[in-house]
């Protein structure tokens, strides 16, 4: 109950928290929307993808010569397949990137801060680390004792 606030945050405090990168954002919303968009894009591009894969498979099977696959020619042999995969995946990945940036912008607006990336040396303090480990192991031992009791 100590975390309950009696007054709402002032605009100044909200701005300070935002500048520190402490914002409310739903990663589940981003994941769900990106998954939906990705599946829809696969559906939209499915005929093109299948056509490209069919052409590549036919070309591979008609010109198949195992003697061409050598250590020296390994990357040269597989470069057409890499370029086909690149041409299939790049439009989808670019659209997903744009959608991901847009989703984040719609959720939190424009925000660029390096504050969350600054190291917090108090978390590296050995005394604090030992306290946290003690809490973890004591809780774990208590839990095990309760489990054995039942």
Helices and strands as residue ranges (DSSP letters): H 11-19, H 27-44, H 46-62, G 66-68, H 74-108, G 115-117, G 121-124, H 126-149
